[in-house]
């Protein structure tokens, strides 16, 4: 029994069980800073959710909301077990349940966004769905049962620590795989639209790829901290990473909104021929050779403009159109518009009775 209690102290508290840690410890300050920053970001994201989403329904909305709420519970239980000095009992079992909910809701966010960039690749979406279902069936019962069993049997804590690390690594690798698939599909599907947006489209694609690379780098750092770092640092950094991922969701939505709402550039300025300076001195008289009725200038079309031509009937045209409609529908369903004013109805041509009524109105 004493051996199990020592393992509980080492794995969960890093000190004497049932008592708070020494506030002069550097690890204590580092953990407090990480959890405090994560708490601030979680509350901020909750305010964004309630003020950004237009309809409070759908898989994407509930995934983001449940991820935020479960992250609040994760941070609260981390404070409870590590700093307030609660002995490892029911918080450890509840912590396993909260971790399972948090990890499942987080991967569903990536899965929902994958539908946005894969309207013509149901095989990719189906493969990711099968991956998520298989990993959830294996990992969720393992994590929940080990947490509950460790809360009542201290001798199980060492095994629970190994299981928790294994589950965390597996979940992180799963998120990295799904993020990589999303990046490849987004670059493949959205590059055509970005080409029509000119510099704005290129900037949006760069931001989208940079955000996904940042998420993958944070996941790699999370795997590295799983080995050899104190439990306090692991819990604090995990909370901060999930909070930053939630904030990046809104950055991705704003990026997609910018890509769709920016004007099309069928004739970019970089392709326009620059005017050449005249080599004829102004003192020499010139003959006006301009035709009295000059033909209209022929503008060179954008090299990809045929994709949007309504009469081509090509596969690329329907592909881009379907992608635009899918993305616009996704954004309209979830993001509030800045201007909610209703446009005035179109003017109808006046009839005879309408004209007589207008004439008979007194001034």
C-alpha positions in Angstrom: 0.0 0.0 0.0 2.9 2.3 0.8 4.4 1.6 -2.5 1.2 2.6 -4.3 1.0 5.8 -2.3 4.5 6.7 -3.3 3.7 6.1 -6.9 0.6 8.3 -6.6 2.8 11.1 -5.0 5.4 10.8 -7.8 3.1 10.5 -10.8 0.3 12.9 -9.8 1.5 15.3 -7.2 5.3 15.3 -7.2 5.2 15.6 -3.4 3.2 14.6 -0.4 -0.2 13.3 -1.3 -3.1 15.3 0.0 -1.1 18.5 0.4 -0.3 21.3 -2.1 3.1 21.6 -3.7 5.8 24.0 -2.5 5.1 27.4 -4.1 8.8 28.2 -4.2 9.4 25.4 -6.7 10.1 26.5 -10.3 8.0 23.7 -11.7 5.1 25.0 -9.6 5.3 28.4 -11.2 5.7 27.0 -14.7 2.6 24.8 -14.3 0.6 27.7 -12.8 1.6 30.0 -15.7 0.6 27.4 -18.4 -2.7 26.5 -16.8 -3.6 30.2 -16.2 -2.9 31.1 -19.9 -4.9 28.1 -21.0 -7.8 29.1 -18.7 -7.9 32.6 -20.1 -7.9 31.3 -23.7 -10.7 28.8 -23.0 -13.0 31.5 -21.6 -12.1 33.8 -24.5 -13.0 31.0 -27.0 -16.3 30.3 -25.3 -17.2 34.0 -25.8 -16.2 33.7 -29.4 -18.3 30.6 -29.9 -21.4 32.3 -28.5 -20.9 35.5 -30.5 -19.6 34.0 -33.8 -21.9 31.1 -34.7 -25.2 31.9 -36.3 -27.0 28.6 -35.6 -26.3 26.6 -32.5 -26.5 23.2 -34.1 -24.5 20.8 -36.3 -21.6 18.6 -35.7 -19.0 21.3 -36.1 -20.7 23.6 -33.5 -21.1 20.9 -30.9 -17.6 19.6 -31.5 -16.1 23.1 -30.8 -18.4 23.7 -27.8 -17.8 20.3 -26.2 -14.1 20.6 -26.7 -14.1 24.0 -25.0 -16.2 22.8 -22.0 -14.3 19.6 -21.6 -11.0 21.6 -21.6 -12.4 23.7 -18.8 -13.0 20.5 -16.8 -9.5 19.3 -17.7 -7.9 22.5 -16.4 -10.1 22.5 -13.3 -9.2 18.9 -12.4 -5.5 19.6 -13.1 -5.6 22.4 -10.5 -7.5 20.2 -8.1 -5.1 17.3 -8.2 -1.9 19.2 -8.5 -2.2 22.4 -6.5 -5.1 22.4 -4.1 -3.9 19.1 -2.6 -6.8 16.8 -3.3 -5.8 13.2 -2.7 -6.1 11.0 -5.8 -9.6 9.6 -5.7 -12.6 10.5 -7.7 -10.7 13.3 -9.5 -8.5 10.7 -11.2 -11.5 8.8 -12.5 -13.3 11.9 -13.6 -10.1 13.1 -15.3 -10.0 10.0 -17.5 -13.6 10.6 -18.6 -12.8 14.3 -19.4 -9.7 13.3 -21.3 -11.7 10.9 -23.5 -14.4 13.5 -24.2 -11.8 16.2 -25.0 -9.8 14.1 -27.4 -12.9 12.8 -29.2 -14.4 16.2 -29.7 -11.1 17.6 -30.9 -10.7 15.1 -33.6 -14.3 15.6 -34.7 -13.4 19.3 -35.4 -10.8 18.2 -37.9 -13.1 15.6 -39.4 -15.9 18.2 -39.9 -13.5 20.7 -41.6 -12.3 17.9 -43.9 -15.8 17.9 -45.5 -15.2 21.5 -46.6 -12.2 20.7 -48.8 -13.3 17.2 -49.9 -16.6 17.5 -51.7 -15.4 15.3 -54.5 -13.4 12.8 -52.5 -15.7 10.7 -50.4 -13.1 8.0 -50.1 -10.8 10.3 -48.2 -13.6 11.3 -45.8 -14.6 7.6 -45.4 -11.0 6.6 -44.6 -10.6 9.3 -41.9 -14.0 8.3 -40.4 -12.9 4.7 -40.2 -9.7 5.8 -38.5 -11.5 7.9 -36.0 -14.1 5.2 -35.2 -11.4 2.4 -34.7 -9.2 4.5 -32.5 -12.1 5.8 -30.4 -13.4 2.2 -29.8 -9.9 1.1 -28.7 -8.7 4.2 -26.7 -11.8 5.6 -25.0 -12.6 2.4 -22.9 -8.9 1.9 -22.1 -8.5 5.5 -20.9 -11.7 5.6 -18.9 -11.4 2.2 -17.2 -7.7 2.8 -16.3 -8.5 6.2 -14.8 -11.4 4.8 -12.7 -9.5 1.8 -11.6 -6.5 3.9 -10.6 -8.8 6.1 -8.5 -9.7 3.2 -6.2 -6.6 1.1 -6.5 -3.3 3.0 -5.9 -1.2 0.1 -7.1 -2.7 0.5 -10.6 -1.3 4.1 -10.8 2.0 3.1 -12.5 0.2 1.1 -15.1 -2.3 3.9 -15.6 0.6 6.3 -16.2 1.9 4.1 -19.0 -1.6 3.7 -20.5 -2.2 7.5 -20.4 1.1 8.2 -22.1 0.4 5.6 -24.8 -3.1 7.0 -25.4 -1.8 10.6 -25.6 0.9 9.6 -28.1 -1.7 7.7 -30.2 -4.2 10.6 -30.2 -1.5 13.1 -31.1 -0.3 11.0 -34.0 -3.9 10.6 -35.2 -4.4 14.4 -35.1 -1.2 14.9 -37.1 -2.3 12.4 -39.7 -5.7 14.0 -40.1 -4.2 17.5 -40.2 -1.7 16.4 -42.9 -4.6 14.9 -45.0 -6.5 18.2 -44.6 -3.5 20.3 -45.7 -3.0 18.1 -48.8 -6.6 18.2 -49.8 -6.9 21.9 -49.1 -3.9 22.7 -51.2 -5.2 20.5 -54.0 -8.8 21.8 -54.0 -8.4 25.4 -52.9 -5.3 26.2 -55.1 -7.6 26.7 -58.1 -9.7 29.2 -56.3 -6.7 30.9 -54.9 -5.3 31.3 -58.4 -8.3 33.4 -59.3 -7.9 35.6 -56.2 -4.4 36.8 -57.1 -2.2 37.9 -54.3 -5.0 37.7 -51.8 -5.5 34.0 -52.6 -1.8 33.2 -52.3 -1.6 34.9 -49.0 -4.6 33.0 -47.7 -3.1 29.7 -48.8 0.2 30.5 -47.1 -1.7 31.4 -43.8 -3.7 28.2 -44.0 -0.6 26.0 -44.4 1.3 27.9 -41.7 -1.6 27.4 -39.2 -1.6 23.6 -39.9 2.2 23.4 -39.6 2.1 25.2 -36.3 -0.5 22.7 -35.0 1.7 19.8 -36.1 4.8 21.4 -34.4 2.8 21.8 -31.2 1.8 18.1 -31.4 5.4 17.0 -31.8 6.4 19.1 -28.8 3.6 17.5 -26.8 4.9 14.0 -27.7 8.4 15.0 -26.7 7.2 16.3 -23.3 5.4 13.1 -22.6 8.8 11.4 -21.9 10.9 12.7 -19.0 9.0 15.9 -18.1 7.1 16.3 -14.8 3.4 15.6 -14.7 2.8 19.3 -13.9 4.4 20.5 -17.1 2.6 17.9 -19.1 -0.8 18.9 -17.9 -0.1 22.6 -18.2 1.3 22.3 -21.7 -1.5 20.0 -22.9 -4.1 22.4 -21.7 -2.4 25.3 -23.5 -2.0 23.3 -26.7 -5.7 22.5 -26.9 -6.7 26.1 -26.1 -4.4 27.4 -28.9 -5.9 24.8 -31.3 -9.4 26.1 -30.5 -8.3 29.7 -31.2 -6.7 28.6 -34.5 -10.1 27.1 -35.5 -11.4 30.7 -35.7 -8.3 31.8 -37.6 -8.9 29.1 -40.1 -12.6 30.1 -40.5 -11.6 33.7 -41.0 -9.0 32.6 -43.6 -11.5 30.6 -45.6 -14.0 33.5 -45.4 -11.3 35.9 -46.8 -10.6 33.4 -49.6 -14.3 33.2 -50.6 -15.2 36.9 -50.2 -12.1 38.4 -51.9 -12.7 39.7 -55.5 -11.8 37.5 -58.4 -8.8 38.6 -60.6 -9.2 37.3 -64.1 -6.6 39.8 -65.3 -4.0 40.3 -62.6 -2.0 43.4 -62.7 1.2 41.4 -62.9 0.2 40.2 -66.3 -0.7 43.6 -67.7 1.8 45.0 -70.1 3.4 48.1 -68.7 3.2 51.3 -70.9 6.4 52.0 -72.7 7.7 55.6 -72.7 7.5 57.4 -76.1 10.8 57.7 -78.0 9.5 60.4 -80.3 10.5 64.0 -79.3 7.7 66.3 -78.6 9.1 68.9 -81.1 8.7 66.6 -84.1 5.1 66.7 -85.5 3.4 63.3 -85.7 0.6 62.1 -87.9 -2.6 60.9 -86.2 -3.0 57.4 -87.4 -5.8 56.4 -85.0 -8.8 54.8 -86.8 -11.9 57.0 -86.4 -13.9 54.0 -85.0 -11.3 51.8 -83.2 -12.3 48.3 -82.3 -12.6 47.5 -78.6 -9.4 46.4 -77.0 -8.9 42.6 -76.7 -8.2 41.7 -73.1 -6.2 38.6 -72.4 -8.2 36.2 -70.3 -6.8 34.7 -67.2 -5.2 31.3 -68.0 -7.6 29.5 -65.6 -10.7 31.5 -66.6 -12.0 28.7 -68.6 -12.6 26.8 -65.4 -15.4 29.3 -64.5 -16.9 29.6 -68.0 -20.5 28.4 -67.8 -20.5 26.9 -71.3 -17.4 24.8 -71.1 -19.0 21.9 -69.2 -15.7 20.7 -68.1 -15.1 18.6 -65.0 -12.9 21.4 -63.5 -15.7 23.9 -63.8 -18.2 21.7 -61.9 -15.5 20.8 -59.4 -14.7 24.4 -58.5 -18.3 25.5 -58.5 -19.3 22.7 -56.1 -16.3 23.6 -53.9 -17.3 27.2 -53.8 -21.0 26.4 -53.0 -19.9 23.9 -50.3 -17.6 26.4 -48.6 -20.1 29.2 -48.8 -22.8 27.1 -47.4 -20.5 26.0 -44.5 -19.6 29.6 -43.7 -23.1 30.9 -44.0 -24.4 28.2 -41.6 -22.0 29.0 -38.8 -20.5 32.5 -39.1 -22.5 35.5 -38.4 -22.5 38.3 -40.9 -21.1 41.7 -39.9 -24.1 43.4 -41.4 -27.5 41.9 -40.6 -29.6 44.5 -42.3 -32.1 43.2 -44.8 -31.7 44.4 -48.3 -34.6 46.4 -49.7 -36.9 44.6 -52.1 -36.3 45.2 -55.8 -38.4 47.9 -57.4 -41.2 46.7 -59.6 -42.4 48.6 -62.7 -45.4 50.8 -61.9 -48.8 49.8 -63.2 -51.6 52.0 -64.3 -53.3 52.0 -60.9 -50.0 52.6 -59.3 -49.2 55.6 -61.5 -52.7 57.0 -60.9 -52.3 56.5 -57.2 -48.9 58.3 -57.3 -50.5 61.2 -59.2 -53.4 61.5 -56.9 -51.4 61.7 -53.7 -51.5 65.3 -52.3 -48.3 67.1 -51.7 
